[in-house]
Amino acid sequence: MENQYKTWYHPYTPAAAYSKRVAYFSMEFGIDQSFNIYSGGLGFLAGSHMRSGYELKQNMIGIGMLWKYGYYDQARNEDQTLRPEFNEKHFDFLEDTGIEVEIQLHDNPHVKVRAYVLKPEIFGTVPMYFLSTDIEGNDHLSRTITYHLYDKNPVTRVSQSIVLGIGGAKVVEALGGADTYHLNEGHALPAFYYLRDRGVTKDQMVFTTHTPEKAGNEEREARHLNRCGFFGRSYSNEELEREMVNGGNINYTVSALRMAKKANGVSKLHARVANDMWKDYYGVSEIIPITNAQNQKFWQDEVIKQAWMNRDAMAYQNRKKALKEALFQEVHKQTGKTFDPNLLTIVWARRFAAYKRADLLLHDFDRFKRLISNANYPVQIIWAGKPYPFDYGAIDLFNHLVFHAKNEPNLAVLVGYEIGLSKLLKCGSDIWLNTPRITREASGTSGMTAAMNGSVNVSTNDGWIPEFQKDEENCFVLPALDYRLPTWDQDKSDADNLYHILEDKAIPGYYDKPDQWQDMVFKAMDDVIPEFTTQRMADDYYKKLF
């Protein structure tokens, strides 16, 4: 048994189309509710990829981080406002591989990194290796590196990239090496620097960029990174200058684009936006689109699936009612409110980032109040999602929604937004609300899994939506606007259009034209499967990127 951990091990013979050995590096993976070491969409996407890699018998392994405290646990203060908690996690389904490598961090040349394996039979993923520095022999500071996903200390954040990148690359070497090294986002960039020095060629390195947001494209001072050990060895001034951009900085995305043979954006729109964003930097690779997706087998309710395949509206409606009741038990448990499964239920649930506009529905507060108090067309609205635990603006927005929901019988704000609650919300909602500012949402995948479970998307035309949408046939889409407008003007226009769609089309349609609503539900499933499943996506990565 010991031996299988120290070689490139799969419990299956890889399929011929997927025989190339690929090591997939990601800072977070969302695989199962019991393995909560992720923050949001990037993790959900990576987890679904690992599941589909297993289903397709791909010759791939995942390289991630074993976060001692995960991201954070979302709890409440006495007044129902958000309280982040950091609780130690225990995962007895991980096994120690016995693989331990050393990396240099800052002035410490002997930081130990140990790899723990998640075997395929546990959750149905390709073999995955999770790295920890919280081990015997490391000093206190080194042990804390793998405590918190996206640690707020910038020096720790750099160290986390080095552990994932260089520690991860050394673990892959210990397993026999890979044909292709794939960075899912720029967090593991040190892997490319280390591997380049080891003779790994550009043809073996590929990269996925996930966001046009500035905060998601890290940029740090080059000399500082050199002192931290970011490049795997100490770079000379000449070497550093070759890597620098923007006045002495290293931009993780630019460096990855320069070292990769090919890169991808995560929707057709995002690939266009990304190519435009980075075109002025010399030597960057082509960015092709491979649109994000999610794992159907994991996310789609089996009874819903059968009802859709049989075009059985009655079976669908009975199951949908039961799924709403399951969600409403959680609403009742958290808020004491009793929601009605016969009423239209709207959900907004995702990471709380400013550009996603969780509060767009409240933009015209009088109109919002009319919407939620219309006795002829009653609605129930649920918000859920995790702000970054130190993003006080996002936490304030979350608490603002809590305040407004508190005294309304048909509004709820839920905490604990992880895979388990996400699944409940997608299965138990009738409308999935998606309100990012145009061009800011690179892909967004929550609407895909919502559609798989019969929740109709009401969305701005951003991310993956332009590839899916047939307005008023499989979803409702807000009219396009000029994304260069001031954000206040965008918000005003989008809010007006959102109220119009809800008041005049979606809500009356649900109550007055149930047969047409049912057609829309099934049509959305037709259009989301298989195009937006990770079976398609995982195949695309091998064919188009690897």
C-alpha positions in Angstrom: 0.0 0.0 0.0 2.8 2.4 1.0 4.2 2.2 -2.6 1.1 3.4 -4.4 1.4 6.8 -2.6 4.9 7.4 -3.9 4.2 6.8 -7.6 1.8 8.3 -10.1 -1.1 6.1 -9.0 -4.6 5.7 -10.4 -7.1 2.9 -9.5 -8.0 2.7 -13.2 -6.2 2.5 -16.6 -6.4 6.0 -18.1 -8.5 6.3 -21.2 -6.5 6.6 -24.4 -7.8 10.1 -25.1 -6.6 11.3 -21.7 -3.3 9.5 -21.3 -1.1 12.6 -20.8 -0.1 13.0 -17.2 -1.5 16.3 -15.9 -0.9 17.9 -12.5 -3.6 20.4 -11.7 -2.7 23.1 -9.1 -5.4 25.0 -7.3 -5.4 27.0 -4.0 -8.9 25.6 -3.2 -11.1 22.7 -4.1 -14.8 22.3 -3.3 -15.4 18.6 -3.4 -17.8 17.7 -0.7 -19.5 19.5 2.2 -17.5 17.4 4.7 -14.2 18.7 3.2 -14.7 22.5 3.7 -11.4 24.0 2.5 -12.7 26.3 -0.2 -14.1 29.8 -0.4 -16.4 29.8 -3.4 -16.7 29.5 -7.1 -13.1 28.8 -7.9 -13.2 25.9 -5.5 -16.6 24.6 -6.7 -15.3 24.6 -10.3 -12.0 22.8 -9.4 -13.9 20.2 -7.4 -16.3 19.5 -10.2 -13.3 19.2 -12.6 -11.7 16.6 -10.4 -14.9 14.6 -10.2 -15.3 14.6 -14.0 -11.7 13.7 -14.5 -12.4 10.6 -12.5 -15.6 9.8 -14.4 -13.7 10.1 -17.7 -10.7 8.2 -16.5 -8.3 11.0 -17.1 -4.6 10.7 -16.2 -4.7 13.7 -13.9 -3.9 14.5 -10.3 -4.9 17.5 -8.2 -2.5 19.4 -6.0 -4.0 21.6 -3.3 -3.6 22.9 0.3 -4.8 21.3 3.5 -6.2 24.4 5.4 -6.2 23.7 9.1 -9.0 26.2 9.7 -10.5 26.1 6.2 -11.7 29.5 4.9 -14.0 30.3 7.9 -17.2 29.2 9.4 -20.0 31.7 9.0 -21.9 32.3 12.2 -24.1 35.0 13.7 -23.8 37.6 16.4 -26.6 38.1 19.0 -28.4 40.5 16.6 -28.2 38.0 13.6 -25.3 39.9 12.0 -22.3 38.0 10.5 -19.6 36.6 12.8 -16.6 34.8 11.2 -15.4 31.9 13.2 -12.1 30.0 12.7 -12.5 26.4 13.9 -9.9 23.6 13.4 -10.9 21.0 10.8 -10.3 17.2 11.0 -10.5 15.0 7.9 -9.9 11.4 8.7 -10.4 10.3 5.1 -7.0 11.8 4.1 -4.0 9.5 4.3 -0.4 10.5 4.9 1.6 9.7 1.8 5.0 9.7 3.6 6.1 12.2 0.9 7.8 15.2 2.6 9.7 17.9 0.6 11.7 20.9 1.7 11.4 24.5 0.5 13.1 27.8 1.3 10.9 30.5 2.7 12.4 33.9 3.5 15.6 33.1 5.6 14.5 29.6 6.5 16.0 27.1 4.0 14.3 24.0 5.6 10.6 24.4 5.7 9.0 21.0 5.5 5.9 20.3 3.4 4.0 17.1 3.8 1.5 15.6 1.3 -1.7 13.9 2.2 -3.7 11.9 -0.4 -7.4 12.0 -1.0 -8.0 8.6 -2.7 -10.4 8.4 -5.6 -12.9 6.1 -3.9 -13.6 8.6 -1.1 -15.5 11.2 -3.2 -15.1 10.0 -6.8 -12.3 12.3 -7.8 -8.9 11.8 -9.5 -6.2 11.2 -6.9 -5.5 14.5 -5.0 -2.6 15.6 -2.9 -3.0 18.2 -0.1 0.0 20.0 1.3 0.5 21.0 4.9 3.3 22.8 6.8 1.6 22.2 10.1 4.0 19.3 10.9 6.7 18.3 13.4 10.0 19.9 12.8 8.7 23.3 11.4 8.9 26.4 13.6 5.7 28.1 14.7 5.6 30.7 11.9 6.1 28.0 9.2 3.3 25.9 10.7 0.8 28.7 10.4 1.2 29.1 6.6 -1.4 26.4 5.9 -3.8 27.6 8.6 -6.1 30.0 6.7 -7.1 30.0 3.1 -6.3 33.5 1.7 -4.7 34.6 4.9 -5.0 38.4 5.4 -1.2 38.8 6.1 0.4 39.6 2.8 3.7 37.8 3.7 1.8 34.7 4.6 -0.1 34.9 1.3 3.2 34.9 -0.6 4.3 31.9 1.5 1.1 30.1 0.6 1.9 30.5 -3.1 5.4 29.2 -2.6 4.1 26.1 -0.7 1.5 25.3 -3.3 3.8 26.1 -6.2 7.3 24.9 -5.3 6.2 22.4 -2.6 3.5 21.1 -5.0 6.0 20.8 -7.9 8.4 18.9 -5.7 5.6 16.5 -4.6 4.8 15.9 -8.3 8.5 15.2 -8.9 8.4 12.7 -6.1 5.4 11.0 -7.8 7.4 10.7 -11.1 6.7 14.1 -12.7 4.0 15.2 -15.1 3.7 15.8 -18.8 1.7 19.0 -18.3 1.5 21.3 -15.3 -1.8 23.3 -15.1 -2.2 26.3 -12.9 -5.8 27.0 -12.0 -5.3 30.8 -11.4 -2.0 32.5 -10.6 -1.7 31.5 -6.9 0.8 28.6 -7.7 3.0 30.7 -10.0 6.2 29.8 -8.2 5.7 26.3 -9.7 6.4 27.7 -13.2 9.6 29.4 -12.0 10.9 26.3 -10.2 10.0 24.0 -13.1 11.6 26.2 -15.7 14.9 26.0 -13.8 14.4 22.2 -13.8 14.2 22.0 -17.5 10.5 21.7 -17.8 9.6 23.4 -21.1 7.0 26.0 -22.1 5.1 23.3 -24.0 4.4 21.6 -20.6 2.9 24.6 -18.8 -0.6 25.9 -19.2 -2.6 28.4 -17.2 -6.3 29.4 -16.5 -7.1 33.0 -15.7 -10.4 33.3 -13.8 -11.2 36.9 -13.3 -10.9 40.4 -14.7 -11.0 41.8 -11.2 -7.8 43.6 -10.1 -7.8 41.9 -6.7 -7.8 38.5 -8.4 -4.7 39.3 -10.5 -2.1 39.6 -7.7 0.8 42.0 -8.2 3.6 42.3 -5.7 7.0 44.0 -5.5 9.7 41.9 -7.2 12.5 42.3 -4.8 10.2 41.4 -1.9 9.2 38.2 -3.6 12.8 37.4 -4.3 13.6 37.7 -0.6 10.6 35.5 0.2 12.0 32.6 -2.0 9.2 33.0 -4.6 11.4 32.0 -7.6 12.9 28.9 -6.0 16.3 30.5 -5.8 17.7 33.9 -5.5 17.4 35.9 -8.7 20.0 38.4 -9.9 18.9 42.0 -10.6 19.1 41.2 -14.4 16.9 38.2 -14.0 14.4 40.1 -11.8 14.2 43.0 -14.3 13.2 40.5 -17.1 10.2 39.5 -15.0 9.1 42.9 -13.8 6.2 44.9 -15.0 4.5 48.1 -13.9 7.5 49.7 -12.2 9.3 46.9 -10.4 6.4 44.5 -9.7 5.6 40.9 -10.6 2.1 40.5 -11.9 1.2 36.8 -11.3 -1.1 36.7 -14.3 1.4 38.3 -16.7 4.2 36.0 -15.6 2.0 32.9 -16.0 0.8 34.1 -19.4 4.5 34.6 -20.5 5.6 31.1 -19.3 2.6 29.1 -20.5 2.4 27.7 -24.0 -1.3 28.4 -23.9 -3.9 29.9 -21.5 -7.6 30.0 -21.2 -10.3 32.3 -20.0 -13.4 30.8 -18.5 -16.1 31.9 -20.9 -16.1 33.3 -24.5 -16.8 36.8 -23.2 -14.1 36.5 -20.6 -11.5 35.3 -23.1 -12.2 38.4 -25.2 -12.0 40.7 -22.1 -8.8 38.9 -20.9 -7.0 39.1 -24.3 -7.8 42.8 -24.3 -6.6 43.3 -20.7 -3.2 41.7 -21.2 -2.5 42.5 -24.9 0.0 45.3 -24.1 2.4 43.0 -22.3 5.0 41.4 -24.6 5.4 37.7 -24.7 2.0 36.7 -23.3 0.4 33.5 -24.6 -2.9 33.3 -26.5 -5.9 33.1 -24.2 -8.6 30.7 -25.6 -12.1 30.3 -24.2 -12.9 27.1 -22.3 -16.2 27.9 -20.6 -16.6 26.8 -16.9 -19.0 24.1 -16.1 -20.2 21.9 -13.1 -20.5 18.2 -12.4 -24.0 17.0 -13.3 -23.8 13.8 -11.3 -23.0 15.6 -8.1 -25.2 18.7 -8.5 -28.4 17.5 -10.2 -31.1 16.0 -8.1 -31.8 12.5 -9.4 -35.6 12.7 -9.3 -35.6 16.1 -11.0 -33.3 14.5 -13.7 -35.7 11.6 -14.3 -38.7 14.0 -14.5 -36.9 16.1 -17.0 -35.8 13.1 -19.1 -39.4 11.8 -19.2 -40.9 15.3 -19.6 -43.0 14.5 -16.6 -44.3 17.8 -15.3 -46.2 16.3 -12.4 -43.3 14.3 -11.1 -41.1 17.4 -11.4 -43.6 19.6 -9.5 -44.0 17.1 -6.7 -40.2 16.8 -6.3 -39.7 20.5 -6.5 -42.2 21.0 -3.7 -40.3 18.5 -1.5 -37.0 20.2 -2.3 -38.5 23.6 -1.4 -39.7 22.1 1.9 -36.2 20.9 2.7 -34.8 24.3 2.0 -37.5 26.0 4.1 -36.6 23.8 7.1 -33.2 25.5 7.0 -34.9 28.9 6.7 -37.1 28.1 9.7 -34.1 26.8 11.7 -32.0 29.9 11.1 -34.7 32.7 11.1 -37.8 31.2 12.7 -39.8 32.1 9.6 -42.2 29.7 7.9 -41.9 29.8 4.1 -44.6 28.4 1.9 -43.6 25.8 -0.8 -46.5 27.0 -3.1 -45.0 30.5 -3.4 -42.5 31.7 -5.9 -39.0 31.7 -4.3 -36.2 33.9 -5.5 -32.6 33.2 -4.4 -29.5 35.3 -4.7 -26.5 33.2 -3.4 -22.8 33.4 -4.2 -19.6 35.0 -2.9 -20.3 38.5 -1.5 -18.1 40.7 -3.8 -19.1 44.3 -4.6 -19.5 43.8 -8.3 -22.0 41.0 -7.8 -24.5 43.5 -6.3 -26.3 41.4 -3.7 -28.4 44.5 -2.9 -29.4 45.4 -6.5 -33.1 44.5 -5.7 -33.1 47.2 -3.0 -31.8 49.9 -5.3 -35.3 51.6 -5.5 -36.5 50.8 -2.0 -40.1 51.8 -2.5 -40.4 49.6 -5.6 -38.7 46.7 -3.7 -41.3 47.1 -0.9 -44.1 47.0 -3.4 -42.6 43.9 -5.0 -42.4 41.9 -1.7 -45.9 43.0 -0.5 -47.9 42.3 -3.6 -50.7 40.0 -2.4 -51.7 39.0 -5.9 -48.2 37.8 -6.8 -46.5 36.8 -3.5 -42.8 36.1 -3.4 -40.2 34.8 -1.0 -36.6 36.0 -1.3 -33.5 34.3 0.2 -29.9 35.7 0.2 -26.8 33.7 1.1 -23.1 33.9 0.5 -19.8 34.5 2.2 -18.0 37.8 2.2 -14.2 37.6 2.6 -13.9 37.6 6.4 -11.9 40.8 6.4 -13.8 42.7 3.7 -15.7 45.0 6.0 -17.6 46.6 3.1 -19.0 43.3 2.0 -19.8 42.3 5.6 -21.6 45.6 6.1 -23.7 44.8 2.9 -24.5 41.4 4.3 -25.6 42.9 7.6 -27.6 45.6 5.7 -29.6 42.8 4.1 -30.0 41.1 7.5 -31.4 44.3 8.9 -34.0 44.7 6.1 -35.0 41.0 6.2 -35.4 40.8 9.9 -38.9 42.2 10.1 -40.3 40.9 6.8 -42.0 37.5 6.9 -41.0 36.6 3.4 -37.3 37.6 3.4 -34.4 35.6 4.8 -30.6 35.9 4.9 -28.9 32.6 5.6 -25.4 31.8 6.9 -23.3 28.8 6.4 -23.0 29.1 2.6 -21.0 26.1 1.6 -21.7 23.1 -0.7 -24.5 21.7 1.4 -26.5 24.9 1.6 -25.7 25.8 -2.0 -27.3 22.5 -3.1 -30.4 23.2 -1.0 -30.8 26.6 -2.5 -30.3 25.5 -6.1 -32.8 22.7 -5.6 -35.3 24.7 -3.6 -35.5 27.9 -5.6 -37.7 28.9 -8.5 -35.7 31.9 -9.7 -31.9 32.1 -9.5 -30.9 35.8 -9.4 -27.5 36.8 -10.9 -26.7 40.5 -11.0 -23.0 41.1 -11.7 -21.9 44.3 -13.5 -21.3 43.4 -17.2 -17.8 42.1 -18.0 -16.9 41.7 -14.3 -18.1 38.1 -13.9 -15.6 36.0 -15.8 -18.0 33.0 -15.9 -20.1 32.3 -12.8 -21.3 28.7 -12.4 -24.0 28.8 -9.8 -26.7 29.5 -12.4 -25.7 26.3 -14.3 -26.3 24.0 -11.3 -29.5 26.0 -10.5 -30.8 25.4 -14.0 -30.0 21.7 -13.7 -32.5 21.7 -10.8 -35.2 23.7 -12.4 -34.4 27.2 -11.1 -34.9 29.8 -13.8 -32.0 32.2 -14.3 -32.8 36.0 -14.1 -29.5 37.5 -15.0 -27.4 40.2 -16.5 -25.9 39.1 -19.8 -22.4 38.4 -18.4 -20.0 35.5 -18.0 -21.4 32.2 -19.3 -25.0 33.6 -19.8 -24.4 34.9 -23.4 -23.5 31.3 -24.5 -26.7 29.9 -22.9 -29.4 32.5 -22.9 -32.5 32.4 -25.1 -34.4 35.3 -23.4 -37.9 34.3 -22.2 -37.4 30.7 -23.5 -34.8 29.3 -21.0 -34.2 32.3 -18.8 -34.8 36.1 -18.4 -31.9 38.4 -19.4 -31.5 42.0 -18.5 -31.0 44.2 -21.6 -27.3 45.0 -22.3 -25.9 48.4 -21.3 -22.7 50.2 -21.8 -20.3 48.8 -19.2 -18.2 52.0 -19.4 -21.0 54.0 -17.8 -20.5 55.2 -14.2 -21.4 52.4 -11.8 -24.3 54.4 -10.4 -25.8 54.8 -13.8 -25.3 51.1 -14.5 -26.9 50.1 -11.2 -29.9 52.4 -11.8 -30.5 51.1 -15.3 -30.0 47.4 -14.3 -32.3 47.8 -11.3 -35.1 49.3 -13.4 -34.8 46.5 -15.9 -34.7 43.9 -13.1 -37.9 45.2 -11.5 -39.6 45.3 -14.9 -38.6 41.6 -15.7 -39.8 40.4 -12.2 -43.0 42.5 -12.0 -44.2 42.1 -15.6 -42.7 38.8 -16.8 -41.2 36.3 -14.4 -43.5 36.6 -11.4 -46.8 36.8 -13.3 -45.5 34.1 -15.6 -44.9 31.7 -12.7 -48.5 32.1 -11.4 -50.6 32.8 -14.5 -48.9 30.6 -17.1 -47.6 27.5 -15.3 -47.4 25.4 -18.4 -45.1 28.0 -20.1 -43.1 28.2 -16.9 -42.7 24.4 -16.9 -41.6 24.5 -20.6 -38.9 27.1 -19.7 -37.7 25.0 -16.8 -37.2 21.9 -19.0 -35.8 24.0 -21.9 -33.1 25.4 -19.5 -32.1 21.8 -18.6 -31.9 20.9 -22.3 -29.6 23.9 -22.9 -27.4 23.5 -19.8 -26.8 19.7 -20.2 -24.3 18.6 -21.6 -22.9 21.9 -22.7 -22.3 23.3 -19.2 -21.3 20.1 -17.5 -17.7 19.3 -16.5 -17.8 16.2 -18.7 -17.6 18.6 -21.6 -15.2 20.9 -19.9 -12.7 18.3 -18.7 -12.7 16.9 -22.3 -12.1 20.4 -23.6 -9.1 20.9 -21.4 -7.3 17.8 -22.7 -8.2 18.6 -26.3 -7.7 22.4 -26.4 -5.2 23.2 -23.6 -3.1 20.2 -22.6 
